[in-house]
Amino acid sequence: MTYLTDRITVSEGLCNGKPTIRGMRITVQTVLGFLRAGDTKADILVAYPFLEPEDIDACLDYAIHFPRSN
């Protein structure tokens, strides 16, 4: 497992190598999709109670610092 940030990880054997939150089976892309759809941080935390507010912030930071190359 590779740590891209203190909360964002990549592992070839997890979610097809997509960036995930703390090695769990939820991708950064999933969280960003919820935010883009208009969900709030509170909405996401209710849907995924194992996440922490800092995880969502890390996803936003990741989107800024590691934009998609395609």
Secondary structure as GFF3:
##gff-version 3
##sequence-region A 1 70
A	DSSP	beta_strand	2	3	.	.	.	ID=ss1
A	DSSP	beta_strand	8	10	.	.	.	ID=ss2
A	DSSP	three_ten_helix	15	17	.	.	.	ID=ss3
A	DSSP	beta_strand	20	21	.	.	.	ID=ss4
A	DSSP	alpha_helix	28	36	.	.	.	ID=ss5
A	DSSP	alpha_helix	41	47	.	.	.	ID=ss6
A	DSSP	alpha_helix	53	65	.	.	.	ID=ss7
###
